[in-house]
Amino acid sequence: MSLTVNCSGYRRALIVTGEASGDLHGANLIKAARQLDPQLVFCGVGGEKMAQAGCDIIIPSSELAVMGLVEVVRHLPRIWGVFQQLKKLLFSPQRPDVLILIDSPDFNLRLAKQAKRAGIPVLYYVSPQVWAWRKGRVKGISAVVDRLAAIFPFEPDYYRGYPIDARYVGHPLLDEAGTTCTVAEYCQRHKIDNCKGDGAVLVIGLFPGSRANEVKYSFPVIVASARLLQDKYPYASFLVPIAPGIEKSRLETELLSGGIKVTFVDDSIYDTAAACDVILCVSGTVTLQIALVGTPMVILYKAAPLTYAIGKHLVSVEYVGLPNIVAGKGIVREFIQDEATPATLFAEMNKIITDSEYCQQMKKELLEVKEKMGEPGCSRRVAQMAIELSCLHQQVKE
């Protein structure tokens, strides 16, 4: 993909995301855009990573980081306030030359509609999962989005015949996947030295997610499962990565009350995953990050009972874990809602630890997932799309 529009001069991009994963993708996009065209500047809704990449954060992404039908209702006043603030910007003299939306479709598609009214081109990055639920959204998306950057190869097919430029750009995680140190260096850094008699170290990852309600519903069962694992493997070391927006003290309190000895880490998720022998994690982007380093895992998903009761009638996918979705088959066990109990999670974790053939087969299939995702370069491709749209808008203004 190459630039087809030439322009010069200061242009402004408004970028909006409400997810920790979106903050990461947005940061990589901004870095790529700054290399290609330093005159395109960014402001918007994001987190620490986007800020470090050079984005002027006008609203923290934590204001939108709410998951679940029931949970959203409780936070509607706050979300509505954010929406009105952004809408005002779209119609102001300082309006952006392009609006870049990352994930969060329920909020962002409403914002896209306002941008369309304001004559601002819209780039949607990370397609709404129309293949999973509410396939009828394709028509509405096509009406308010100019270009769509799809991160799975099968997604553009859903938009064929509609007035939208939908392109497969690869997956953004491939741009930043990879470890920065050896496992030995990582363990030395975090003083992981609990060993079995033969000198081997068993490291278990507990990945609670990046949303407060994930912690609320999933973390208690993670703690109870970890207690069972600690009882069986008293020499094991437990690693818990802290995602932005999650209070370490809250996790620490639950773990200490459960008697679990852990090491909290604020480190590369890839280094942390590579240091683990097995990981218990919530569903989400992190499952694909773990897959890219090939660490065996167990996936759980728990939500508010009403959210789950409504959602299971709307979602039409066989799997919730991204590695399984990419593979098109179940290579990692998923435990959803009532199936996610300490006993079931412990049993699957224990199987991975004790059954070497089972463990190696999962590693092999995770490697195939990585190969299936293709080549790096996603962030640069999306940056080119954003630059093109901003240039087209500049020409229209002139």
ABEGO torsion letter per residue (X at the ends): XBBABBBBEBBBBBBBBABAAAAAAAAAAAAAAAAABAABBBBEBBBAAAAAAGBBBABBAAAABBBEAAAAAAAAAAAAAAAAAAAAAAABAABBABBBBBEGAAAAAAAAAAAAAAGBBBBBBGBBBAAABGAAAAAAAAAABABBBBABAAAAAAABGBBBBBBBAEBAAAAABEBABBAAAAAAAAGBABBBAAGBBBBBBBBAEABAAAAAAAAAAAAAAAAAAAAABAABBBBBBBBBGBBAAAAAAAAAAAGBBBBBBBBBAAAAAAABABBBBBBEAAAAAAAAAGBBBBBBBBBBAAAAAAAAAABABABABAAAAAAGBBABBBBBEAABBAAAAAAAAAAAAABAAAAAAAAAAAAAAAAAAEBBGAAAAAAAAAAAAAAAAAAAAX
